[in-house]
Amino acid sequence: MKKKVGPLEEAKKDKSGITRREFLGAASAVAVAASIPSMAWAATGAEDFDLVILNGRVMDPETMYDAVANVGVKDGRIAVITQDKIKGKETIDAKGLVVAPGFIDTHFHNDRPWANKLALRDGRTTVLDLEIGTHGPYMDQWYKSREGKNQVNYGQAVAHEFARAEALDGFTGAQDVRSAVESRHGKGWCCRRPTLEEGNKILQLLDEGLAAGGLGIGSTLGYMRDGVSPREFFELQRLAGRYGRQTGAHFRYTPGTDTTEANGIQELLANAAALGAPALACHFNNPGYNLVHELLVRMRERDMNVWGEIYPYAAGSTALNAVFLEPEVWVKQLGYKYEDTLQDVATGEWYTQKSREEMLKKDPVRPILVFKMPESAILDWLRLPGVSIVTDGMPMLPDADLTWDTPYEKLPNTHPRVSGSYAKSLRLARENNIPLMQIIAMSSYNSAVPLGKMGLKTMQERGRMQKGMVADITIIDPEKVTDNATYEKGTLPSTGIPYVVVNGTIVVKDSKVLKGVNPGQPVRYEPVKSRFEPLTLEGWTKTYYASPVDFGGGIPGSQPNTVRSPSTQPHVD
């Protein structure tokens, strides 16, 4: 049958000047289309389905399909999209609602039952952590601990930060982002240059996680700007590239000025171009975002698998002892005032330089809000073609007493992006004439495509409303969807998303998350053999015919061992 097309197909160029080619990215669309099942919307007879979604406005960001249709789900997949009558064991009447691909959050640090409830209320069907991730030796354990227990799909990158914490601080308990609360009490992970021996240890730990199926390497480089040499970061990306996987980075000098932000992304992208390795610019919604985005777009035009993400809030969130919050950087270099920019999550109090110094002695990793951008910039970010929406969802601390049944209003406060990023984006789009298809793509397809291009089959089959795709589906009331979380109370769930389907199973019904329904599946590569190749000075010289360079980034023995711990290996700046 001939597909029916809604008004968005006609508006291929909206007021913001976004064309369909820019939106989809020609190279990405071709690459993905070649690897997925048929995109035809075939009619059916009286076939029974496991689930049918009737009378909804079905929107597919890859093909730009936009029409009122019925969806039949069988064995966890979309079996048909048709305007014929169909029936099934379960039925959702989606009249007046939008039926969209399930939202994919690639920057979620809070994979716990109580946080996943909030994610589901915000339309998310998949939560991944591609910025911090899990320590390499724990990768297999991390995935096994969630088998049959997760309401959403789940996955992790391998953590650069935790590899450094073990190699340089002897910290071995780092399993996921909560471990940062303990590991960040040390100093080596962020501030010390490794010896050649230690550097190879870092790479080896990362390799363990990649070989076990981790989703690339996640690096909090911006928190380690002095400790990580350009050499180390290059070798990090080289290792990920050997597996054909991305390095996702909170890149160097973020947050910074429009100049330093660009410098940071240029390091990441130059390495990616030289190595032919994928790269992800984590939350680049900081000063200089326009240039960062243009760099990403131009590299994609050259068929390089690089992309970026934003969250729709002017404030970020981090630990009080973050290196870029030191007075020398935050006040003198960037020109911020603590009184205007740093707010305590728990108390709502604004910090001064004095009160920050006092709190650092008591609780150095205390969660804070960091206000660094004007609210007006958010609409700019939502109009950027090819960008992914994420949350950067931080843990709710303390969390020892939290359970799935803990009421939303009694969860410890956190940044509202944990609860409301996707609903807020949809609300702002409605209020500011940003095409709905644009936001749906940013919420799903734009994350699935680059991961699918890396050979990750589970992402080749998600982020799309097409026959044969995995039935991860988010159903939205486009006129009512809204975020309710605030900086004062960041755990209030979004509304206007009445149904969420994960792997063909209803998990949110009538805006209520169903207890004990755990259809989430792992997003993971198959385990493979190690591809670790130790860095040696002799090998470097033989290859490049130049003075040897150790892992710290300099000529061995050329610099004194000033602030570094004793070792038989040479230390260099």
Secondary structure as the mmCIF struct_conf table of DSSP 4:
data_model
#
loop_
_struct_conf.conf_type_id
_struct_conf.id
_struct_conf.beg_label_comp_id
_struct_conf.beg_label_asym_id
_struct_conf.beg_label_seq_id
_struct_conf.end_label_comp_id
_struct_conf.end_label_asym_id
_struct_conf.end_label_seq_id
HELX_LH_PP_P HELX_LH_PP_P1 LYS A 2 LYS A 4
STRN STRN1 VAL A 5 VAL A 5
HELX_RH_AL_P HELX_RH_AL_P1 PRO A 7 GLU A 10
BEND BEND1 LYS A 12 LYS A 13
TURN_TY1_P TURN_TY1_P1 LYS A 15 SER A 16
HELX_RH_AL_P HELX_RH_AL_P2 ARG A 20 LEU A 24
HELX_RH_AL_P HELX_RH_AL_P3 ALA A 26 ALA A 33
TURN_TY1_P TURN_TY1_P2 ALA A 34 SER A 35
BEND BEND2 ILE A 36 ILE A 36
BEND BEND3 ALA A 46 ALA A 46
STRN STRN2 ASP A 48 ASP A 60
TURN_TY1_P TURN_TY1_P3 PRO A 61 MET A 64
STRN STRN3 TYR A 65 LYS A 74
TURN_TY1_P TURN_TY1_P4 ASP A 75 GLY A 76
STRN STRN4 ARG A 77 THR A 82
BEND BEND4 GLN A 83 ASP A 84
STRN STRN5 LYS A 87 ASP A 93
TURN_TY1_P TURN_TY1_P5 LYS A 95 GLY A 96
STRN STRN6 VAL A 98 PRO A 101
HELX_LH_PP_P HELX_LH_PP_P2 GLY A 102 GLY A 102
STRN STRN7 PHE A 103 ASP A 105
BEND BEND5 THR A 106 THR A 106
STRN STRN8 HIS A 107 PHE A 108
BEND BEND6 ARG A 112 ARG A 112
HELX_RH_AL_P HELX_RH_AL_P4 PRO A 113 ARG A 121
TURN_TY1_P TURN_TY1_P6 ASP A 122 GLY A 123
STRN STRN9 ARG A 124 THR A 134
HELX_RH_3T_P HELX_RH_3T_P1 GLY A 136 TYR A 138
HELX_RH_AL_P HELX_RH_AL_P5 MET A 139 LYS A 144
TURN_TY1_P TURN_TY1_P7 SER A 145 LYS A 149
BEND BEND7 GLN A 151 VAL A 152
STRN STRN10 ASN A 153 ALA A 159
HELX_RH_AL_P HELX_RH_AL_P6 HIS A 160 ASP A 169
BEND BEND8 ASP A 176 ASP A 176
HELX_RH_3T_P HELX_RH_3T_P2 VAL A 177 SER A 179
HELX_RH_AL_P HELX_RH_AL_P7 ALA A 180 SER A 183
TURN_TY1_P TURN_TY1_P8 ARG A 184 HIS A 185
BEND BEND9 GLY A 186 LYS A 187
HELX_RH_AL_P HELX_RH_AL_P8 GLY A 188 CYS A 191
HELX_LH_PP_P HELX_LH_PP_P3 ARG A 193 THR A 195
HELX_RH_AL_P HELX_RH_AL_P9 LEU A 196 ALA A 211
TURN_TY1_P TURN_TY1_P9 ALA A 212 GLY A 213
BEND BEND10 GLY A 216 GLY A 216
STRN STRN11 ILE A 217 SER A 219
HELX_RH_3T_P HELX_RH_3T_P3 LEU A 221 TYR A 223
BEND BEND11 MET A 224 MET A 224
TURN_TY1_P TURN_TY1_P10 ARG A 225 GLY A 227
BEND BEND12 VAL A 228 VAL A 228
HELX_RH_AL_P HELX_RH_AL_P10 PRO A 230 ARG A 242
TURN_TY1_P TURN_TY1_P11 TYR A 243 GLY A 244
STRN STRN12 THR A 247 ALA A 249
TURN_TY1_P TURN_TY1_P12 ARG A 252 TYR A 253
BEND BEND13 PRO A 255 PRO A 255
HELX_RH_AL_P HELX_RH_AL_P11 ASP A 258 LEU A 275
TURN_TY1_P TURN_TY1_P13 GLY A 276 GLY A 276
STRN STRN13 ALA A 279 ALA A 281
TURN_TY1_P TURN_TY1_P14 CYS A 282 HIS A 283
BEND BEND14 ASN A 286 ASN A 286
TURN_TY1_P TURN_TY1_P15 PRO A 287 GLY A 288
HELX_RH_AL_P HELX_RH_AL_P12 TYR A 289 GLU A 301
TURN_TY1_P TURN_TY1_P16 ARG A 302 ASP A 303
STRN STRN14 VAL A 306 ILE A 310
BEND BEND15 PRO A 312 PRO A 312
BEND BEND16 ALA A 314 ALA A 314
STRN STRN15 ALA A 315 ALA A 319
TURN_TY1_P TURN_TY1_P17 LEU A 320 ASN A 321
HELX_RH_3T_P HELX_RH_3T_P4 VAL A 323 LEU A 325
BEND BEND17 GLU A 326 GLU A 326
HELX_RH_AL_P HELX_RH_AL_P13 PRO A 327 PRO A 327
HELX_RH_PI_P HELX_RH_PI_P1 GLU A 328 GLN A 333
TURN_TY1_P TURN_TY1_P18 LEU A 334 LEU A 334
HELX_RH_AL_P HELX_RH_AL_P14 TYR A 338 THR A 341
STRN STRN16 LEU A 342 ASP A 344
TURN_TY1_P TURN_TY1_P19 VAL A 345 THR A 347
HELX_LH_PP_P HELX_LH_PP_P4 GLU A 349 GLU A 349
STRN STRN17 TRP A 350 TRP A 350
HELX_LH_PP_P HELX_LH_PP_P5 TYR A 351 TYR A 351
HELX_RH_AL_P HELX_RH_AL_P15 GLN A 353 LYS A 362
TURN_TY1_P TURN_TY1_P20 PRO A 364 VAL A 365
STRN STRN18 PRO A 367 PHE A 371
BEND BEND18 MET A 373 MET A 373
TURN_TY1_P TURN_TY1_P21 GLU A 375 SER A 376
HELX_RH_AL_P HELX_RH_AL_P16 ALA A 377 LEU A 382
TURN_TY1_P TURN_TY1_P22 ARG A 383 ARG A 383
TURN_TY1_P TURN_TY1_P23 PRO A 385 GLY A 386
HELX_LH_PP_P HELX_LH_PP_P6 VAL A 387 VAL A 387
STRN STRN19 SER A 388 ILE A 389
STRN STRN20 GLY A 393 GLY A 393
HELX_LH_PP_P HELX_LH_PP_P7 MET A 394 PRO A 395
BEND BEND19 LEU A 397 PRO A 398
TURN_TY1_P TURN_TY1_P24 ALA A 400 ASP A 401
TURN_TY1_P TURN_TY1_P25 TRP A 404 ASP A 405
BEND BEND20 THR A 406 THR A 406
HELX_RH_3T_P HELX_RH_3T_P5 TYR A 408 LYS A 410
BEND BEND21 LEU A 411 LEU A 411
HELX_LH_PP_P HELX_LH_PP_P8 PRO A 412 ASN A 413
TURN_TY1_P TURN_TY1_P26 PRO A 416 PRO A 416
HELX_RH_AL_P HELX_RH_AL_P17 ARG A 417 GLU A 431
TURN_TY1_P TURN_TY1_P27 ASN A 432 ASN A 433
HELX_RH_AL_P HELX_RH_AL_P18 LEU A 436 ILE A 440
HELX_RH_PI_P HELX_RH_PI_P2 ALA A 441 TYR A 445
HELX_RH_AL_P HELX_RH_AL_P19 ASN A 446 LYS A 453
TURN_TY1_P TURN_TY1_P28 MET A 454 GLY A 455
HELX_RH_AL_P HELX_RH_AL_P20 LYS A 457 GLN A 460
TURN_TY1_P TURN_TY1_P29 GLU A 461 GLU A 461
BEND BEND22 ARG A 462 GLY A 463
BEND BEND23 GLN A 466 GLN A 466
TURN_TY1_P TURN_TY1_P30 LYS A 467 GLY A 468
BEND BEND24 MET A 469 MET A 469
STRN STRN21 VAL A 470 VAL A 470
STRN STRN22 ILE A 473 ILE A 476
TURN_TY1_P TURN_TY1_P31 PRO A 478 LYS A 480
STRN STRN23 THR A 482 THR A 482
BEND BEND25 TYR A 487 GLU A 488
TURN_TY1_P TURN_TY1_P32 GLY A 490 THR A 491
HELX_LH_PP_P HELX_LH_PP_P9 LEU A 492 SER A 494
STRN STRN24 THR A 495 THR A 495
BEND BEND26 GLY A 496 GLY A 496
STRN STRN25 TYR A 499 VAL A 502
TURN_TY1_P TURN_TY1_P33 ASN A 503 GLY A 504
STRN STRN26 THR A 505 LYS A 509
TURN_TY1_P TURN_TY1_P34 ASP A 510 SER A 511
STRN STRN27 LYS A 512 VAL A 513
HELX_LH_PP_P HELX_LH_PP_P10 LEU A 514 LEU A 514
TURN_TY1_P TURN_TY1_P35 LYS A 515 GLY A 516
STRN STRN28 PRO A 522 PRO A 522
HELX_LH_PP_P HELX_LH_PP_P11 TYR A 525 PRO A 527
HELX_RH_AL_P HELX_RH_AL_P21 LEU A 537 TYR A 544
BEND BEND27 ALA A 546 ALA A 546
TURN_TY1_P TURN_TY1_P36 PHE A 551 GLY A 552
BEND BEND28 GLY A 553 GLY A 554
TURN_TY1_P TURN_TY1_P37 PRO A 556 GLY A 557
BEND BEND29 SER A 558 GLN A 559
BEND BEND30 VAL A 563 ARG A 564
BEND BEND31 THR A 568 GLN A 569
#
